[in-house]
Amino acid sequence: MSSELRKFACCFRADWRSHSDSFFKIAYEYIQNLPIDRKEALADEFRDFLQDSEVTSDEALLQLWYECEFHR
């Protein structure tokens, strides 16, 4: 089964801008529709992703996000 972070990442394929003008709107709507256990799992996985990445800027984090294996 896919991780919660992988499922979340699938919302942001290359064409996500054609469906919405806001990353935050997509993220908010996705997260609001999750049951609490999946929200908690996503938070834990995303926290681990941030800790493992050790990036120092928003731009570097965004670049890493797009390059990540879970987007493939």
Buried (B, 14 or more C-beta within 10 A) or exposed (E): EEBBBBBBBEBBEEEBEEEEEEEEEBBEEBBEEBEEEBBEBBEEBBEEBEEEEEBEEEEEBEEBBEEBEBEE
